[in-house]
């Protein structure tokens, strides 16, 4: 039902490859890419405000 799209393999130029999956490394990189700038901005705002 929800995962039906993940089970279908696409064929491109006669080559069949498995569907993409989110890995723990990718999840960590996304979390780091979002949290580090937010932390920096909030630290500067806190330093200027108080």
N, C-alpha and C positions, 0 to 999 in steps of 0.2 A: 504494500500500500504506500507507505511513506518512502521506503527504500527502493521502490521499483526503478526509479531513475538511476540509482547507483549500480544496479545489477546489469543494466544494458551496456554492452560494449560497443563502442563506435568503430567503424571501419573507415580509415582514411588512406587513400592510395593503396588499397589492398592489404593494409596492415591493421590488425585488430589489437587494440590496447585496452587494458582495464581502465575503469573510471578513476578519476582522481579522488583522493581521500585526504582529509585534514589530519595532519600528524601532530604529535605532541610538540615537536620542534616548531612547526608553523604556528601553533597556538601560542607558544611562548614568545615567538618573535612578534606576533601581532600584539600581545599583551604588553611587551616591553616597548614597542613602538608607540603605543598609546599612553602608557603610564609615565614614561620618562619626561616627555614634554609637558604633560599636565602637572607633574610634580615640580618641574622647573618654573612653570608659570605661577603656580600657587605659592611657591617659595618666594618669588620676587614680589608678588602681591602682598604676602604676609610681611615681608621685610619693609616694603614701602608703607603699608597701612599702619603697622604697629611700631 
